[in-house]
Amino acid sequence: MSPSDKLAGPLYRLRADLESRPFIPPRLLAQGDLQTIGAFFWPGRFRSRDLTGDERRLFEVEPGSQVLGRCRWHEHRSEHATLVMWHGIEGSASSAYMLSTAAKAFRAGFNVVRMNVRNCGETDDLTPTLYHAGLTDDARIVIDELINKDRLARIIAVGFSLGGNQVLKLGGEYGDSPPSQLRGLVAISPSIDLHASSARLLAKRNWLYQRQFLNALKRRIKNKERLYPDLYQTNGLHRLKTIRAFDDKYVAPAFGFAGADDYYTKASSLPHLKHIRVPTLIIHAQDDPFIPFAPLRDPAVAANSHLLLLAPERGGHVAFISGTTSAGEDRFWAENRLIDFCRGVAA
């Protein structure tokens, strides 16, 4: 019996349906970088930025710190399953993939809560702190509030890239005692091994991605210094040439890690995957240009019957632009399979 034959409960039934619609990229967008960049600039993808129907909601995650969620509810919200979503590094609740996934989920009958990670989405003033890739306490508090205050009975936690790492790490931390209301987890292109992701970004071929993320992080520190001059200094900021150097100087000490290596070890979700006990879908392209696929070959992934891994050879990073479309679907294959999975586990 293969590891995939051991899938638990609804995953066994869902596997055949999800695998029956494999990802096939367009011939001219088959390469991983082209997929990644193409998804970012895809024509018309920003048309769903209509936020007029969203509730702006603050969640207190620790004394003096709040995170902002954008909520879209159906009437009688407690009767509907709810997707709670977290974005990637220096993204926001208004990132294109967050908006397009949310629009599909709402049309499919789900409530949708799009969360900003601390400071993101122009929320630097809501907390004196930074954020890091393994900050699962925030996600736990948000889920607890939705369960206890809103009385939501069916919740699926969804994360993209860095957010995927957070969601998977939280699932492992729940272990054998997840909330009964948590029906599933989804991680798209998750950075489950931060050591490996950091090393991949150092490759010369990835200088554009490194520069883009690093420049955004530097702007974050400059803004934090303006808001909290007693807590942040930008001396030497211009000399930081890599995200690893940034993490070593700012992120690690801010959260009590000994340095970047200690941070990457303790914040990575990979050691926690074996403890996940809720149905979990992971979608990760083998040609992801800056989040390596190799860590997902860890035996713990195949051995856990609660994990379903879809690993197309192509697809880039949080992209998966398909060469064809099916009835009622657009070209963003991973988002469509995410909705299929959520329907299955929320039923």
Residue frames relative to the residue before (quaternion, step in Angstrom):
aa qw qx qy qz dx dy dz
M 1.0000 0.0000 0.0000 0.0000 0.00 0.00 0.00
S 0.3708 -0.7335 0.5245 0.2222 3.58 -0.80 0.98
P 0.6606 -0.5061 0.3560 0.4253 3.61 -1.18 0.42
S 0.6569 0.5240 -0.3307 0.4295 3.61 0.94 -0.76
D 0.6113 0.5502 -0.3536 0.4456 3.60 1.18 -0.46
K 0.6548 0.5249 -0.3027 0.4518 3.58 1.24 -0.31
L 0.3413 0.7691 -0.4893 0.2293 3.59 1.27 0.09
A 0.4355 -0.7354 0.4711 0.2181 3.52 -0.98 0.96
G 0.8972 0.0300 0.0039 0.4406 3.51 -1.29 0.65
P 0.8637 -0.0294 0.0271 0.5024 3.57 -0.81 -1.04
L 0.5717 0.6010 -0.3952 0.3947 3.60 1.11 -0.46
Y 0.6159 0.5475 -0.3562 0.4405 3.58 1.01 -0.72
R 0.6862 0.4674 -0.2781 0.4831 3.57 0.99 -0.84
L 0.6831 0.5065 -0.2889 0.4398 3.57 1.00 -0.80
R 0.5590 0.6492 -0.3938 0.3332 3.57 1.04 -0.72
A 0.6868 0.4955 -0.2989 0.4398 3.57 0.77 -1.05
D 0.6578 0.5103 -0.3131 0.4570 3.57 0.98 -0.83
L 0.6915 0.4744 -0.2833 0.4653 3.60 0.87 -0.92
E 0.7056 0.4577 -0.2718 0.4677 3.57 0.93 -0.82
S 0.5734 0.5960 -0.3839 0.4106 3.60 1.22 -0.27
R 0.7259 0.3263 -0.2140 0.5664 3.58 1.31 -0.20
P 0.0654 -0.8471 0.5268 0.0238 3.59 0.45 1.19
F 0.5288 -0.6209 0.4764 0.3284 3.52 -1.25 0.43
I 0.0137 0.7732 -0.6324 0.0462 3.56 -0.84 1.07
P 0.2526 -0.8072 0.5130 0.1461 3.62 -0.35 1.19
P 0.5871 -0.5248 0.4501 0.4210 3.58 -1.24 0.23
R 0.6078 -0.5859 0.3844 0.3737 3.57 -1.03 0.71
L 0.7272 0.4366 -0.2480 0.4680 3.60 0.95 -0.81
L 0.7372 0.3245 -0.2229 0.5491 3.60 1.27 -0.08
A 0.2858 0.8048 -0.4830 0.1933 3.56 1.08 0.63
Q 0.6547 0.5385 -0.3191 0.4237 3.59 1.04 -0.74
G 0.6300 -0.6173 0.3359 0.3304 3.57 -1.04 0.87
D 0.6623 0.4902 -0.3145 0.4714 3.59 0.94 -0.81
L 0.6462 0.5149 -0.3231 0.4614 3.57 0.99 -0.80
Q 0.6146 0.5275 -0.3382 0.4792 3.58 1.07 -0.71
T 0.6864 0.5070 -0.2863 0.4357 3.56 0.81 -1.04
I 0.7160 0.4292 -0.2487 0.4911 3.56 0.82 -1.00
G 0.6269 0.5520 -0.3327 0.4378 3.57 1.05 -0.75
A 0.6402 0.5219 -0.3275 0.4588 3.59 1.01 -0.77
F 0.6412 0.5362 -0.3248 0.4425 3.56 1.03 -0.79
F 0.7892 0.3164 -0.1511 0.5042 3.57 0.96 -0.89
W 0.3035 0.7940 -0.4921 0.1879 3.60 1.25 0.15
P 0.4964 -0.6914 0.4320 0.2982 3.62 -0.70 1.04
G 0.8462 0.2054 -0.1586 0.4654 3.52 -1.02 0.89
R 0.4797 0.7022 -0.4391 0.2898 3.60 1.21 -0.09
F 0.6745 0.4945 -0.3025 0.4572 3.58 1.18 -0.37
R 0.4227 0.7254 -0.4622 0.2854 3.58 1.21 0.08
S 0.6614 0.5237 -0.3153 0.4346 3.59 1.13 -0.49
R 0.4374 0.7144 -0.4533 0.3046 3.62 1.20 0.28
D 0.3395 0.7147 -0.5302 0.3049 3.59 0.97 0.83
L 0.0737 -0.8363 0.5433 -0.0050 3.56 -0.34 1.27
T 0.3850 0.7698 -0.4586 0.2211 3.58 1.25 0.07
G 0.7110 0.4453 -0.2688 0.4731 3.58 1.11 -0.54
D 0.5713 0.6281 -0.3646 0.3822 3.58 1.26 0.01
E 0.3492 -0.6899 0.5947 0.2200 3.53 -1.20 0.68
R 0.2992 -0.7282 0.5906 0.1772 3.56 -0.91 0.94
R 0.0551 0.8334 -0.5407 0.1007 3.58 -0.52 1.18
L 0.2432 -0.7697 0.5791 0.1140 3.52 -0.95 0.98
F 0.1428 -0.7580 0.6326 0.0698 3.53 -1.07 0.86
E 0.2994 -0.7377 0.5729 0.1948 3.61 -0.81 0.94
V 0.1581 -0.8284 0.5349 0.0522 3.56 -0.52 1.18
E 0.7535 -0.0974 0.0028 0.6502 3.55 1.31 -0.25
P 0.6761 -0.4853 0.3196 0.4530 3.63 -1.11 0.38
G 0.8279 0.1854 -0.1650 0.5029 3.56 -0.75 1.08
S 0.7265 0.3632 -0.2307 0.5358 3.61 1.26 0.02
Q 0.0122 -0.7862 0.6172 -0.0270 3.52 -0.95 1.01
V 0.1938 -0.7313 0.6348 0.1570 3.53 -1.30 0.41
L 0.3776 -0.7443 0.5204 0.1808 3.53 -1.13 0.78
G 0.1029 -0.7747 0.6221 0.0464 3.52 -0.97 0.96
R 0.2366 -0.7229 0.6287 0.1616 3.53 -1.24 0.57
C 0.0861 -0.8470 0.5241 -0.0216 3.55 -0.35 1.29
R 0.0534 -0.7630 0.6433 0.0343 3.53 -1.04 0.81
W 0.1156 -0.8398 0.5302 -0.0149 3.52 -0.45 1.32
H 0.3655 -0.6454 0.6171 0.2630 3.49 -1.29 0.53
E 0.6002 -0.5145 0.4435 0.4223 3.54 -1.24 0.31
H 0.8001 0.1231 -0.1635 0.5639 3.56 -0.97 0.92
R 0.0556 -0.8787 0.4732 0.0287 3.54 0.86 1.07
S 0.6431 0.5524 -0.3417 0.4056 3.59 0.96 -0.73
E 0.6324 0.5300 -0.3391 0.4518 3.59 1.23 -0.30
H 0.6821 0.4583 -0.2706 0.5015 3.57 1.29 -0.21
A 0.4811 -0.6110 0.5331 0.3333 3.57 -1.18 0.55
T 0.2532 -0.7894 0.5520 0.0896 3.57 -1.16 0.68
L 0.2297 -0.7257 0.6320 0.1451 3.54 -1.02 0.90
V 0.0861 -0.7498 0.6544 0.0465 3.57 -0.97 0.95
M 0.0997 -0.8573 0.5037 -0.0364 3.55 -0.47 1.28
W 0.1068 -0.7694 0.6278 0.0498 3.54 -1.16 0.81
H 0.4054 -0.7498 0.4914 0.1788 3.54 -0.98 1.00
G 0.6115 -0.5616 0.4272 0.3579 3.55 -1.38 -0.07
I 0.7888 -0.3367 0.2317 0.4591 3.55 -1.37 -0.02
E 0.8629 -0.0166 -0.0554 0.5021 3.55 -0.86 1.10
G 0.4324 0.6346 -0.5021 0.3977 3.54 1.12 0.71
S 0.2483 -0.7533 0.5780 0.1916 3.56 -1.19 -0.50
A 0.6987 -0.4316 0.3556 0.4463 3.53 -1.33 -0.04
S 0.7039 0.4361 -0.2524 0.5006 3.58 1.26 -0.36
S 0.3310 0.7168 -0.5348 0.3012 3.60 1.16 0.39
A 0.6342 -0.5849 0.3421 0.3723 3.57 -1.02 0.81
Y 0.6824 0.4827 -0.3063 0.4555 3.60 0.86 -0.86
M 0.6098 0.5340 -0.3549 0.4658 3.60 1.12 -0.57
L 0.6920 0.4853 -0.2785 0.4562 3.57 0.88 -0.95
S 0.6957 0.4719 -0.2984 0.4520 3.57 0.84 -0.90
T 0.6349 0.5066 -0.3306 0.4807 3.60 1.03 -0.72
A 0.6500 0.5240 -0.3179 0.4492 3.57 0.96 -0.87
A 0.6418 0.5260 -0.3293 0.4506 3.58 0.97 -0.83
K 0.6602 0.4976 -0.3066 0.4717 3.58 0.97 -0.84
A 0.6620 0.5155 -0.3090 0.4478 3.56 0.94 -0.89
F 0.6579 0.5042 -0.3216 0.4577 3.58 0.94 -0.84
R 0.6427 0.5130 -0.3243 0.4675 3.59 0.99 -0.79
A 0.6760 0.4889 -0.2818 0.4739 3.57 1.15 -0.64
G 0.6505 -0.5641 0.3037 0.4079 3.59 1.27 0.10
F 0.5491 0.6126 -0.3992 0.4048 3.59 1.26 0.15
N 0.4164 -0.5716 0.6258 0.3291 3.51 -1.33 0.40
V 0.1285 -0.7970 0.5852 0.0764 3.58 -1.12 0.57
V 0.0651 -0.7621 0.6439 0.0173 3.56 -0.94 0.99
R 0.1191 -0.7936 0.5959 0.0297 3.57 -0.49 1.24
M 0.1769 -0.8272 0.5295 0.0635 3.55 -0.41 1.24
N 0.2962 -0.6755 0.6396 0.2166 3.50 -1.26 0.61
V 0.4159 -0.6440 0.5779 0.2798 3.57 -0.98 0.84
R 0.7048 -0.4611 0.3125 0.4393 3.60 -1.13 0.55
N 0.8391 0.1847 -0.1925 0.4740 3.56 -0.99 1.02
C 0.6468 0.5519 -0.3353 0.4056 3.60 1.09 -0.57
G 0.7576 0.3308 -0.2712 0.4930 3.54 -1.23 0.46
E 0.6111 -0.5863 0.3295 0.4174 3.56 1.09 0.84
T 0.4824 0.6594 -0.4389 0.3739 3.57 0.93 0.95
D 0.2070 0.8118 -0.5237 0.1545 3.61 1.13 0.55
D 0.6718 0.5259 -0.2995 0.4271 3.57 1.07 -0.71
L 0.5949 0.5970 -0.3628 0.3974 3.61 1.22 -0.18
T 0.8021 0.1157 -0.0628 0.5824 3.59 1.23 -0.23
P 0.4052 -0.7021 0.5193 0.2706 3.61 -1.02 0.68
T 0.6165 0.5817 -0.3272 0.4178 3.58 1.29 -0.22
L 0.4629 -0.5995 0.5542 0.3452 3.54 -1.41 -0.05
Y 0.3776 -0.6679 0.5466 0.3354 3.58 -1.18 -0.54
H 0.0946 -0.7833 0.6036 0.1144 3.56 -1.26 0.20
A 0.7104 -0.5352 0.2888 0.3543 3.53 -1.28 0.52
G 0.7576 0.3580 -0.2091 0.5042 3.59 1.16 -0.38
L 0.3697 0.7588 -0.4643 0.2682 3.57 1.25 0.41
T 0.0023 0.8620 -0.5051 0.0429 3.55 0.43 1.25
D 0.5123 0.6532 -0.4354 0.3483 3.61 1.13 -0.39
D 0.6277 0.5432 -0.3452 0.4379 3.59 1.01 -0.77
A 0.6713 0.4903 -0.2991 0.4684 3.57 0.87 -0.93
R 0.6277 0.5392 -0.3352 0.4505 3.58 0.99 -0.81
I 0.6721 0.5002 -0.2991 0.4568 3.59 0.91 -0.94
V 0.6353 0.5213 -0.3312 0.4636 3.59 0.97 -0.81
I 0.6713 0.4882 -0.2999 0.4702 3.60 0.85 -0.93
D 0.6409 0.5256 -0.3289 0.4526 3.60 0.94 -0.84
E 0.6676 0.4976 -0.3146 0.4557 3.59 0.92 -0.85
L 0.6511 0.5105 -0.3230 0.4595 3.58 0.97 -0.80
I 0.6490 0.4972 -0.3134 0.4831 3.57 1.10 -0.64
N 0.7850 0.3895 -0.1917 0.4419 3.56 0.66 -1.13
K 0.7349 0.3976 -0.2330 0.4976 3.60 0.99 -0.76
D 0.7748 0.3446 -0.1789 0.4989 3.58 0.88 -0.96
R 0.3441 -0.7751 0.4695 0.2456 3.57 1.30 -0.16
L 0.2773 0.7600 -0.5340 0.2457 3.55 0.99 0.85
A 0.2727 -0.8209 0.4910 0.1032 3.54 -0.72 1.11
R 0.7761 0.2139 -0.1212 0.5807 3.60 1.24 -0.36
I 0.0620 0.8095 -0.5714 0.1200 3.56 -0.37 1.31
I 0.0792 -0.7486 0.6559 0.0568 3.56 -1.09 0.81
A 0.2407 -0.7701 0.5783 0.1202 3.59 -0.77 1.06
V 0.0903 -0.8096 0.5796 -0.0218 3.55 -0.79 1.13
G 0.0239 0.8092 -0.5863 0.0279 3.58 -0.92 0.88
F 0.2226 -0.7588 0.6019 0.1116 3.53 -1.13 0.78
S 0.8539 0.0186 -0.0347 0.5189 3.59 -0.92 0.99
L 0.8165 0.0524 -0.0021 0.5750 3.63 -0.46 -1.12
G 0.6444 0.5162 -0.3167 0.4669 3.56 1.01 -0.77
G 0.6041 0.5500 -0.3472 0.4604 3.56 1.15 -0.59
N 0.6215 0.5274 -0.3352 0.4725 3.57 1.04 -0.76
Q 0.6567 0.5165 -0.3114 0.4529 3.58 0.94 -0.88
V 0.6710 0.5035 -0.3017 0.4529 3.57 0.89 -0.93
L 0.6788 0.4793 -0.2968 0.4706 3.60 0.92 -0.86
K 0.6355 0.5177 -0.3320 0.4668 3.58 0.98 -0.77
L 0.6409 0.5125 -0.3259 0.4694 3.58 0.97 -0.80
G 0.6355 0.5345 -0.3344 0.4456 3.58 0.95 -0.82
G 0.6705 0.4846 -0.2947 0.4782 3.56 1.01 -0.81
E 0.6404 0.5255 -0.3248 0.4563 3.57 1.04 -0.70
Y 0.5935 0.5397 -0.3647 0.4728 3.58 1.11 -0.57
G 0.1387 -0.8360 0.5182 0.1152 3.57 1.07 -0.73
D 0.8335 -0.1802 0.1581 0.4978 3.55 -0.92 -0.96
S 0.7417 0.3975 -0.2143 0.4960 3.61 1.24 -0.13
P 0.1382 0.7872 -0.5887 0.1207 3.62 0.65 0.99
P 0.6005 -0.5263 0.4233 0.4281 3.60 -1.16 0.35
S 0.5271 -0.6458 0.4422 0.3311 3.58 -0.92 0.79
Q 0.6299 0.5506 -0.3293 0.4377 3.57 1.20 -0.52
L 0.5997 0.5468 -0.3688 0.4531 3.61 1.21 -0.32
R 0.1580 -0.8475 0.5045 0.0476 3.55 -0.18 1.33
G 0.8248 -0.0935 0.0783 0.5521 3.60 1.12 -0.43
L 0.2592 -0.7235 0.6185 0.1638 3.51 -1.42 0.23
V 0.0577 -0.7706 0.6329 0.0469 3.55 -1.17 0.64
A 0.0174 -0.7808 0.6246 -0.0046 3.58 -0.95 0.90
I 0.1279 -0.7870 0.6023 0.0392 3.55 -0.73 1.13
S 0.8409 -0.0706 -0.0020 0.5366 3.60 -0.69 1.13
P 0.1794 0.8375 -0.5054 0.1047 3.63 0.86 0.83
S 0.3719 -0.7078 0.5583 0.2214 3.56 -1.12 0.74
I 0.0397 -0.8749 0.4826 0.0088 3.57 0.51 1.21
D 0.7427 0.2475 -0.1667 0.5995 3.61 1.23 -0.37
L 0.2541 -0.8196 0.4952 0.1357 3.57 -0.10 1.28
H 0.5546 0.5718 -0.3984 0.4547 3.61 1.16 -0.43
A 0.6997 0.4718 -0.2716 0.4627 3.56 0.83 -1.02
S 0.6486 0.5168 -0.3204 0.4579 3.58 0.99 -0.79
S 0.6456 0.5159 -0.3172 0.4652 3.57 0.97 -0.84
A 0.6607 0.5043 -0.3069 0.4637 3.58 0.95 -0.87
R 0.6473 0.5186 -0.3256 0.4539 3.60 0.97 -0.80
L 0.6546 0.5155 -0.3205 0.4505 3.60 0.96 -0.76
L 0.6180 0.5580 -0.3430 0.4349 3.59 1.18 -0.48
A 0.5038 0.6526 -0.4297 0.3683 3.60 1.23 -0.30
K 0.5896 -0.6131 0.3955 0.3464 3.57 -1.00 0.83
R 0.6268 0.5616 -0.3403 0.4195 3.57 1.04 -0.77
N 0.7294 0.4308 -0.2315 0.4783 3.59 1.16 -0.51
W 0.2814 0.7976 -0.5005 0.1850 3.60 1.20 0.36
L 0.6315 0.5447 -0.3481 0.4281 3.61 1.03 -0.69
Y 0.6577 0.4883 -0.3104 0.4823 3.57 0.94 -0.86
Q 0.6369 0.5372 -0.3213 0.4501 3.57 0.92 -0.94
R 0.6853 0.4878 -0.2923 0.4550 3.56 0.84 -0.96
Q 0.6443 0.5321 -0.3295 0.4395 3.58 0.92 -0.86
F 0.7011 0.4568 -0.2746 0.4737 3.58 0.80 -0.99
L 0.6685 0.5145 -0.3111 0.4378 3.57 0.90 -0.92
N 0.6420 0.5190 -0.3316 0.4567 3.58 0.95 -0.80
A 0.6432 0.5115 -0.3229 0.4694 3.58 1.02 -0.76
L 0.6559 0.5056 -0.3109 0.4663 3.58 0.98 -0.81
K 0.6348 0.5200 -0.3293 0.4671 3.57 1.03 -0.74
R 0.6297 0.5139 -0.3370 0.4752 3.59 1.00 -0.75
R 0.6048 0.5606 -0.3474 0.4464 3.55 1.07 -0.72
I 0.6833 0.4795 -0.2983 0.4627 3.59 0.84 -0.92
K 0.6301 0.5227 -0.3417 0.4616 3.60 0.98 -0.73
N 0.6608 0.4918 -0.3098 0.4748 3.57 0.99 -0.76
K 0.6422 0.5137 -0.3269 0.4656 3.59 1.01 -0.77
E 0.6202 0.5294 -0.3454 0.4645 3.58 1.04 -0.71
R 0.6411 0.5229 -0.3266 0.4570 3.59 0.97 -0.78
L 0.7236 0.4400 -0.2382 0.4754 3.56 0.98 -0.89
Y 0.8038 0.1302 -0.0192 0.5802 3.56 1.04 -0.86
P 0.0800 -0.8639 0.4950 0.0483 3.60 0.57 1.12
D 0.6356 0.5311 -0.3418 0.4439 3.60 1.14 -0.44
L 0.7196 0.4522 -0.2368 0.4707 3.59 1.22 -0.43
Y 0.8050 0.2338 -0.0941 0.5371 3.59 1.09 -0.63
Q 0.0545 -0.7652 0.6412 0.0185 3.51 -1.11 0.84
T 0.3041 -0.7726 0.5348 0.1572 3.53 -1.00 0.83
N 0.3195 0.7480 -0.5191 0.2626 3.61 1.21 0.30
G 0.8305 0.1727 -0.1532 0.5069 3.57 -0.77 1.04
L 0.4039 0.7335 -0.4714 0.2768 3.61 1.26 -0.03
H 0.6589 0.5361 -0.3138 0.4242 3.59 0.97 -0.82
R 0.6472 0.5331 -0.3219 0.4396 3.58 1.19 -0.44
L 0.5562 0.6003 -0.4004 0.4123 3.62 1.23 -0.19
K 0.1432 -0.8398 0.5232 0.0249 3.57 -0.56 1.19
T 0.7710 0.2554 -0.1546 0.5624 3.61 1.22 -0.20
I 0.6041 -0.5418 0.4346 0.3906 3.54 -1.26 0.39
R 0.5940 0.5650 -0.3666 0.4399 3.57 1.06 -0.68
A 0.6600 0.4943 -0.3103 0.4731 3.58 0.92 -0.87
F 0.6251 0.5284 -0.3299 0.4703 3.58 1.03 -0.76
D 0.6645 0.5039 -0.3043 0.4603 3.58 0.88 -0.94
D 0.6539 0.5227 -0.3111 0.4498 3.56 0.99 -0.84
K 0.7260 0.4459 -0.2435 0.4635 3.59 0.96 -0.86
Y 0.8233 0.2644 -0.1056 0.4910 3.58 0.89 -0.91
V 0.7530 0.4320 -0.2530 0.4270 3.58 0.57 -1.12
A 0.6779 0.5144 -0.3119 0.4226 3.58 0.73 -1.01
P 0.7207 0.4236 -0.2881 0.4671 3.65 0.66 -0.92
A 0.6024 0.5810 -0.3653 0.4076 3.61 1.07 -0.61
F 0.7819 0.2974 -0.1515 0.5265 3.59 1.14 -0.62
G 0.6255 -0.6054 0.3245 0.3701 3.56 1.18 0.45
F 0.4423 0.6598 -0.4870 0.3631 3.59 1.18 0.41
A 0.5659 -0.6263 0.4239 0.3283 3.57 -1.13 0.66
G 0.7572 -0.2129 0.1638 0.5953 3.59 1.20 -0.47
A 0.7620 -0.3693 0.2466 0.4713 3.57 -1.26 -0.07
D 0.6461 0.5254 -0.3377 0.4387 3.61 0.91 -0.83
D 0.6597 0.4997 -0.3033 0.4723 3.58 0.93 -0.90
Y 0.6311 0.5319 -0.3170 0.4671 3.57 1.00 -0.85
Y 0.6912 0.4825 -0.2965 0.4490 3.60 0.75 -0.99
T 0.6433 0.5246 -0.3257 0.4527 3.58 1.00 -0.79
K 0.7627 0.4130 -0.2140 0.4495 3.57 0.77 -1.04
A 0.7134 0.4592 -0.2601 0.4610 3.60 1.13 -0.53
S 0.5441 0.6311 -0.4021 0.3793 3.62 1.22 -0.25
S 0.4274 -0.7236 0.4866 0.2387 3.56 -1.02 0.80
L 0.4645 0.7241 -0.4378 0.2611 3.61 1.15 -0.46
P 0.6979 0.4573 -0.3138 0.4531 3.68 0.76 -0.82
H 0.6740 0.5145 -0.2887 0.4446 3.60 1.22 -0.42
L 0.5019 0.6966 -0.4239 0.2884 3.60 1.18 -0.40
K 0.6403 0.5522 -0.3342 0.4165 3.58 1.01 -0.72
H 0.6870 0.4920 -0.2797 0.4557 3.59 1.21 -0.40
I 0.4739 0.6838 -0.4451 0.3312 3.62 1.23 -0.12
R 0.0724 -0.8216 0.5654 -0.0084 3.54 -0.89 1.00
V 0.6108 0.4726 -0.3869 0.5038 3.58 1.14 0.58
P 0.6212 -0.5464 0.3804 0.4133 3.62 -1.06 0.54
T 0.0141 -0.8252 0.5593 -0.0776 3.55 -0.70 1.14
L 0.1499 -0.7681 0.6190 0.0663 3.53 -0.94 0.99
I 0.0531 -0.7627 0.6444 0.0153 3.55 -0.94 0.99
I 0.0547 -0.7698 0.6358 0.0137 3.57 -0.87 1.02
H 0.1562 0.7877 -0.5740 0.1601 3.56 -0.64 1.13
A 0.3442 -0.7454 0.5354 0.1983 3.56 -0.75 1.05
Q 0.4794 -0.6804 0.4733 0.2886 3.56 -1.00 0.80
D 0.7104 0.4096 -0.2676 0.5058 3.59 1.23 -0.29
D 0.2165 0.7789 -0.5523 0.2036 3.60 1.17 0.49
P 0.4077 -0.7779 0.4140 0.2391 3.61 -0.50 1.11
F 0.8432 0.1615 -0.0875 0.5053 3.63 0.98 -0.58
I 0.6676 0.3464 -0.3247 0.5735 3.61 1.24 0.21
P 0.3054 -0.8109 0.4594 0.1953 3.61 -0.06 1.22
F 0.4637 -0.6835 0.5039 0.2528 3.52 -1.15 0.76
A 0.5164 0.7113 -0.3959 0.2656 3.59 1.08 -0.74
P 0.6414 0.5344 -0.3661 0.4110 3.69 0.83 -0.74
L 0.6369 0.5351 -0.3401 0.4386 3.60 1.12 -0.51
R 0.5600 0.5619 -0.3998 0.4591 3.57 1.28 0.04
D 0.3738 0.7219 -0.4925 0.3107 3.59 1.25 0.07
P 0.5440 -0.6528 0.4107 0.3305 3.64 -0.82 0.90
A 0.5757 0.6083 -0.3807 0.3919 3.60 1.13 -0.55
V 0.6107 0.5554 -0.3554 0.4384 3.58 1.11 -0.57
A 0.7118 0.4420 -0.2580 0.4811 3.59 0.79 -1.01
A 0.6673 0.5338 -0.3037 0.4214 3.58 1.08 -0.68
N 0.6608 0.4999 -0.3176 0.4611 3.60 1.16 -0.48
S 0.3452 -0.7851 0.4831 0.1766 3.57 -0.46 1.22
H 0.6195 0.5417 -0.3427 0.4531 3.59 1.27 -0.11
L 0.6602 0.4903 -0.3018 0.4823 3.58 1.28 -0.05
L 0.0744 -0.7605 0.6440 0.0351 3.54 -0.98 0.93
L 0.1164 -0.8105 0.5738 0.0166 3.56 -0.56 1.21
L 0.0955 -0.7386 0.6652 0.0538 3.54 -0.92 1.01
A 0.0065 -0.8412 0.5345 -0.0822 3.55 -0.47 1.23
P 0.0832 -0.8136 0.5744 0.0337 3.63 0.31 1.16
E 0.5533 -0.6030 0.4540 0.3525 3.57 -1.12 0.61
R 0.7718 0.2462 -0.1230 0.5732 3.58 1.12 -0.69
G 0.3884 0.7511 -0.4969 0.1950 3.54 -1.28 0.15
G 0.3331 -0.7718 0.4901 0.2304 3.58 1.20 -0.39
H 0.6385 -0.5210 0.4075 0.3935 3.55 -1.25 -0.49
V 0.8227 -0.1454 0.0319 0.5487 3.57 -0.61 1.24
A 0.4773 0.6646 -0.4231 0.3892 3.56 0.95 0.93
F 0.2414 0.8208 -0.5030 0.1227 3.60 0.17 -1.31
I 0.1657 0.7769 -0.5763 0.1919 3.56 0.75 1.16
S 0.2824 -0.7985 0.5138 0.1369 3.56 -0.49 1.20
G 0.5092 -0.6537 0.4728 0.2998 3.54 -1.21 0.56
T 0.7726 0.1979 -0.1153 0.5922 3.55 1.24 -0.39
T 0.2690 -0.7416 0.5842 0.1906 3.55 -1.29 0.22
S 0.3229 -0.7055 0.5926 0.2162 3.52 -1.26 0.52
A 0.7026 -0.4518 0.3265 0.4422 3.56 -1.26 0.24
G 0.8410 0.1717 -0.1412 0.4932 3.55 -0.83 1.01
E 0.6875 0.4468 -0.2812 0.4986 3.60 1.25 0.04
D 0.3656 -0.6787 0.5805 0.2623 3.53 -1.26 0.49
R 0.7209 -0.4668 0.3022 0.4137 3.58 -1.23 -0.22
F 0.5961 0.5939 -0.3771 0.3869 3.62 1.18 -0.20
W 0.2853 -0.8453 0.4381 0.1105 3.46 0.23 1.49
A 0.6833 0.4941 -0.3118 0.4379 3.61 0.78 -0.96
E 0.6348 0.5207 -0.3371 0.4607 3.59 0.98 -0.77
N 0.6645 0.5085 -0.3042 0.4554 3.58 0.98 -0.82
R 0.6612 0.4768 -0.3138 0.4868 3.58 1.01 -0.75
L 0.5667 0.5805 -0.3690 0.4536 3.59 1.15 -0.61
I 0.6746 0.4840 -0.2966 0.4720 3.59 0.87 -0.93
D 0.6178 0.5379 -0.3437 0.4592 3.60 0.99 -0.78
F 0.6604 0.5095 -0.3017 0.4618 3.55 0.91 -0.95
C 0.6751 0.5021 -0.3047 0.4464 3.58 0.85 -0.96
R 0.6026 0.5379 -0.3590 0.4676 3.59 1.02 -0.69
G 0.6887 0.5146 -0.2844 0.4243 3.55 0.89 -0.97
V 0.7456 0.4055 -0.2412 0.4706 3.60 0.85 -0.88
A 0.6695 0.5041 -0.3027 0.4538 3.60 1.21 -0.45
A 0.4947 0.6900 -0.4228 0.3170 3.58 1.22 -0.34
